[in-house]
Every structure is written in structure tokens, then in C-alpha cells.
Amino acid sequence: MLRSIAARIAQALGLILAVVCLNFLLIHITPGDPATVIVGESGAGDPELLEQIRAQYGLDRPVIVQLGSYIGQVATGDLGDSYFFNQSVTSLILQRLWPTVLLVGTALTFAVAAGTMVGVATARRPESPLSHGATVLALVGFSMPVFWTGIMLVILFASAWKLLPVQGWHDVSYAPGLLGNVADVAEHLVLPALTLGLIYLAQYSRLSRASMLEVLESDYVRTARAKGLGERRVVYKHALRNAIIPVVTVIGLQFGALLSGALLVETVFNWPGLGRLAFDSILRRDTSVLLGVLLVSSGMVIVANLLTDLLYTVIDPRIRLRERTNV
Amino acid sequence: MKKWRLVVAVLAVFALVSAACGSDDDDDAGAPATTAAADTGTDAGDDMSDDDMADDDMAEDGDDMSGDMDDDMSDEDMSDEDMAMAACNHGENVGGTLIIGSTQVPRHLNGTVQSGYATAVPGTQLNASPLLYDDEYNPMPYLAESWEISDDGMTVTLHLVADAVFHDGMPITSADVAFSIQTVQANHPFKPMYAPVTSVDTPDEHTAVINLSQPHPAILLAMSPGLLPIIPKHIFDDGQDMKTHPRNTEDFVGSGPFRLAEYEPGTIIRMERFDDFFIEGTPCLDEIVMEITPDPTAIVLGLENGTTHLSATLGPQANVLRLMDNPDVEVSAKGHEAIGQVQWMEMNVNDPALSDKRVRQAIAYALDREFLADVIDLGLTFPAPTGIVTASPFHNTNVNHYDKDIDRAVELLAEAGYGPGELQLSIDYIPPTQVIYAEYVVQALEEAGIVTELSVSPDFPTWAQRVAAGEFQMTINNVWNWGDPVIGVHRTYLCDNRVGVIWTNNTGYCNPEVDGLLAAAGQELDAAERARLYAQFQDIVAEEVPIYFLTTPPFWQAYNPLVMNPPTNNIWGQMSPMHTVWLDQ
């Protein structure tokens, strides 16, 4: 098991190096540079300033030299400085990491929990109106672009009914103490997490429904029922544990997509996370920040997949057993 | 299963608690409003009205840009303090937190090395400047309680208020003024502002004498809040590069009415009142919070919901119209006149077709800026016949407007050797907002037989690179006047300013007569003569059409009716200190 994890980590490091190189080159192929943006933002055409900025950040060197220098920096844990903010990329990312983790974590938890529950409920009565209704709603949820869903929710809940805040992740005008802040952040979290979670809720409900339908037809479920176990115990104790494995697989595979969705949601809701930082950095050509965010995101996706693999062994001990036999 | 539920619950609570802890560094930041100025200046409101200010305090030639160069101001004329006391003198209503919504992200907060709206709005709350400006381009005392300009215009003497201190309690002296001017001179992108300054003498702690190499009428305006923030020499004069100085954002020490309480790059700037600010009884507010959001629609919703109090970055015209219809929001085009925003279409005169003046004139005759302003912009912008905005005292209303005349356009094209459909051009634009103007140009030129295609850049940096390299035929652009033509206008016409950077002379236009006129106007002390020189310059440019001027979009400001003394009463708008703004709570 440990050897397997070590091998995965080694693979992950190689993957991260490839990601760094590819991202660096892709970003540098795009036209425009941060110096142009900074000069543009200053509202003045000052060639001296342009040259100064290029020299200051080493943008006047050949791309391959810049890449080598960047890899060297990253290897020592230094992600460089933001061209735009002139602050360390690490500090900027740390400021934005937690809101993103909170948003993605909440959305994922909501999507998995609610999606699985809906999937199980509809699988138990596949021809019921509830099942058909849920299928239609899942298709609608899956079809809605995440930014559109966000805007619609804002219009309804924040603008028309004034039930929830429009944007941000806390009320900037007052600080109501720790408990107040918890409630404040939770209140601000509802719409972004719902927006991001809805599309995955739809997917997970469909997936868990299909998986559950298959498992409920299995011999061991029939045996469990024949032994006189209650339906609730059969479904949740025996069937669900097997039915959820495909869902877990998809969570790992889709984690990257979830982070991409967070980018849009954070922009719509002015949620100060990594997605917004990445979006703003693209427009500013703040390549060092963008590379840093991409590196962290890649790391998160790789870790998520690693955790998914580990989770299999917790959910299904047969996998652990098979691995042990293979080793 | 229960164990897992417990773990999940604990994690969820931990997540929210951590988020809450991280969401605000200072639990006291939102303390209840205080009645800071409740006991001050009870009669000041009667003594000093806005009219009094305009009539008595300002230079004799009230409509002279930056006043006549021989303006003297005395202590007796100083009414700013009285005005401020009157502004705050509303008993229990004083105080509160003003929330400004903005799409603009400052790189840092030090306006001596960084121009632009994004830095200037918070920067002018954090730092004071020698002068303020009213809504008619008249200089008003601020850190300089009075000033004199020598008869030959070669020296400007500032007399500073005696009791002003920085946020760390150190006195603000003439050495700080000299240091700030030198810093701007060395680092600020607007080089012409202080280019003629040869030295700054400091005969005593409260007197600064600015020596010039030539008369420089723009210098008073260059001492506006956004252009010359006074920064502490004892903090910044440590040999570090000013552009990357850590104190530009961290542990910020300023001279303005508010001090920095919280700064999260690109997200939030919280500024709290500075109790020892030199204008007694101000600032009125407890706090100003700038909430930065990339989406103007979110700001509009915030204004509608009352969670945002003030904003000048409202996005598309439809947003402005929507707010105008809302009885709970005030919308005004006043304030920010000095910014002088002009949307224009530059033509690359080095292009074989566009090098012919007749072709450029034909294009001008084919376009209709009135249509752009009235129809496309829904009446929320104004036609701009010249590159100096209408609000400026140097605007020339009598230039050739090129009223739409398709027949004349076709005639000029024929003279230039182009029949219908024979001239093919392309037009660039700054994405995404200017696409609608570019699309209009394509259709309008088609009427005159010019085939035009859109040259699409995916984002600003791509567009900037193309235009800076001269790889365009026509481009829609958006340029600011920045108060005085020396600062914001000269740069786009001078022959020697074709330097491959955006917002310089990108058209490649060169006319020595224009250069001469601009050089003369830049140092002309007599305001009337200066206006005449600029009028002549505008006539020539209108005749030669290197640029077709489109519209002047005002800086629409929207604010909650609770906001008292909103920044609509001066030419710099939110780029001015809001020490007299308060919330009627």
C-alpha cells in the first residue's frame, strides 16, 4: 500500500513538472504582456516605464531562460512575485485558497449528499412520479450553464426577494463577532455553493440512481431481503455502499471541472477565491500569479484523485484485499 | 456511520468558523458610529455656503483653468475647514461606514508612483495633497493654506498648514512636499506634470518653493489630490525602489483624512477615520470600505439593495438607466469632469489609404457621433467634436464637426481615387465594451462604399500590443484628458511621442505647427491666450482628422440618498478626499 502511494506521489511530481512547463509556455505564447497592462492601467504611454517593468520582472529575457528560472524558483517553494500587486504569489494564493476550499467543499458535499439521496429515492421506485420528476429536474440542472444559474439565483434571492446577499463572502460594513461572522459567511455561501452544486447534484443523482438500480438487482441484495432484513437496512447498509463507488470515481475525475466551475461562480458572486484570482490574472497577464494558481489547482486535482483511490479501499475492502494480493 | 456524521459536522463547523475568523481582521472595525463632529462649528453652515466659496474664495477669474498664474490665496480666504465643520455638523447623524463599490483594482495605494482611477480613489482618502479643486476648475486650499506664483511664473510658493500630521503622528513639513514632488517627478507615468521643476526649496518647515525651468500653468492642477499625494519622507526615503516599496500597501502611513485599516489585494480596502486630521471636525465618516468586484452588475444590485452606497463604475449604459429609474438611488453625471474621458477613433496615418487626408475626412463625414451618443449610448454620453472635453475651459466648440454627409464622403473618396467598394479597411477596438462602436463604424462606412471588417482582439493586452506596434488601420480607443491638456492631451499628438506604447501618438500623425502650438500653450501664463492657442490646435486637428472624436462619456455616479455631500461637487469626483461625506442614518 505504502509503495503504491509512493509511486503515485512520484507520478504526481512528474505530472506537476509537466503542468508547470506546459502552462508557462502556453501563457507566454499569448499576445500581450504584463508591462503593457500596467502601463495601460496607469493611463499614460510611458516607454521608460514599459522598459523598466520588463527589466524588473525579467520579461526582456528569452522565454526558455525565464522558464528555467521559474522552475528553479518553484523547486525551492518560491512562486515568485505578482507583477501587478508586487506581492508574493504564495501570500496572494493563501489569501484566496480558503474561500475556494470552503466553496468547493460545500458545493461538493451538498451535491454528493443530495444527489445520492435523490438517486437512491428514485431508484427504489423507478416508475414513480417522483422518479420521473427528479429525472427531468436533473436534466434541467445539468443543462443550465453555471454562470446563468448564478445570475438567476441572484436575481431571485438577492434582488427580488432580498433574502440573501448579492455578492462577497462576508458583510464588509460590520464585524459582528465570531458567531455572527460564522452566520454571515454561511449566509453569503448559500447562493454560490448552491449554484456550483446544482449541476453536480444533477449528475450524481443520475449516476447513483443508475448504479443503485443495478445493485438492487444483485443476488446479495435479494439474499439480504430473503434473510428478512428491513428494506432501509438493505438499501443503505448493503446496496448503497456498493452503489456509491462509481460516484466516488466520478468525484475524483470531475474535481478539476469543479474547480473550473468555481472560477465562474466566484466571478459572478465576487467570491474572493482562487478562481477569481486566476480570472483577473489572465486579464492582467499576471503570469506569475496565474502559474501559481494553476500549479495549486493541479496539485488539488492530483491530491483529490489520490484521495479517491484511497477512499475506494475504505468503501470496499475487497479492493484493499486485491491490492494486497497483487503486491 | 455516526462517527462519520460527527466528523463531517465538526469539519463543517470548523470550516465556517475559520472562514469567519478570516473574513475580518478587526472585530471592532464596525463599531457603532460616533458623533465625531457633533460639537464643532455650529454656526459654520450659515457662514459658508457653496456660493460663498465660489464667489469669495476662488481666484478672480473663476473660469480660468487652474486660476491665473498670479493668484494669491490668503488664510482669510480659507473656508474649507469651515465648510467641513458645517458638513459634519449634523449631530447624531454623523459617522457610519460608507461602502464604495468599484470594479477597479489598484496595484497599490501610493499615488506618487502610480496613476489611474483605481489607486487614486483610495489614495486620496489616505493621503492629502497641497490643493483641492472645486467643480469649476478653481484651486482651493488643502495642505497648502495659501500659495503664490511669481510674476514670471518661474516659482510657486506653498504655505502649508501648521498643525498637519501623518497617521503616525509625525508633522507634515515642506520637506515631505519636496520629497513627494521629487518622487512623482522620478516615478509617475505622467512625466509632463513636473518635468519643468528644477528644484524645491524648503526655507522653513511650512514653506515650499517650487522652482521651474519655464512657466508651467498646469502645475497647480498637478497638485490635485490624485496627482500629488504628500507622502512621509521619513518612511519612504530609505533608498528602496518607490514603485515596489513595501510600505505602498503594508503598514501604510498617509497624510489624509482616513488611515488604512485593512487591505486585501483586489478584494477590499478598509479605511478608518484619522482623528488627528488637520481639518478640524472631519472626516465625518467612521469608515470607508471599498469593495472591489469584477462585475458591475453586482455593484448595481448592491446599490439597489442598499448594501453599496456609492459607485462610479456602473458598467453598461443599461445599468445607468436602470438605476435612474430607481427612486432609492441617486444618479449624477457631476464630478470627475477633470478626467475628461473621450472615446475616439484613431486612424493610422502611415497606412497607404489613410495617409490621404481626403480619405480620413470622408470617413469623418460618413460617421455620426450624435447617433452614437443619442441612440447607441441611449443619451447617456455626449458628442465629442474635439479631443479636449466640453467641460474643459480649453474646449473649442467651433471646430469642423463633420456633420454626417454621405454625398460629401463619396465625393472625397472619388477625389482620392476610390470608387464604391474599392476601399477596404479594418477596425480594432478595446474588447469587450467598444465592440458596439466598432460595429457601428462598419455599418456607417458601408453607406459611403467603404468595406470595413472588425479586427477582433480577445482582450486588452492583445489589443494594446497591436496598437502599440502600429499594426492597425483604425481603432476605437478611450483616452482621458486628466484635467490639463499638458497632462493628458499633448501626448497623443506630438511628433516625437511615437514611441510604440499605447496612449502615445499611435496614429503616427506629425505636424510641426501643432507641436509648436502645444509647446506654446503648455507654458502660456495668460489663460485667455492659452485657450486661444489650444483652440487653434483643435482647429488644425479637426481639419486633418488623424482622429475622429466620438463621444464623451460622463463618469456616472450612483449613490444611496443617505449619502450626504457625495463627491459630485468637484472636478475629480471620487479621486478627491471624502472628508465631508457622511451618512444620514
Interface residues (C-beta under 8 A of the other chain):
Chain A: T30 P31 G32 D33 T36 V37 I38 V39 G40 E41 S42 G43 A44 G45 D46 P47 L49 L50 Q52 Q56 S82 F84 F85 N86 Q87 L92 Q95 W98 P99 V101 L102 G105 T106 T109 I151 V154 A158 S159 K162 P165 V166 Q167 G168 W169 H170 D171 V172 S173 Y174 A175 P176 G177 L178 L179 G180 N181 V182 D184 V185 A186 L189 T267 V268 F269 N270 P272 R276 L277 F279 D280 I282 L283 R285
Chain B: V8 A12 A15 L16 V17 S18 A19 A20 C21 G22 S23 D24 D26 D27 D28 A29 G30 T97 I99 V105 R107 H108 Q114 S115 G116 Y117 A118 P189 F190 K191 K243 T244 N248 T249 E264 P265 G266 T267 I268 R270 V289 E291 T293 P294 D295 T297 A298 L301 G302 E304 N305 T307 D459 F460 P461 T462 A464 Q465 R466 A468 W480 W482 G488 R491 N497 V499 G500 V501 I502 W503 T504 N506
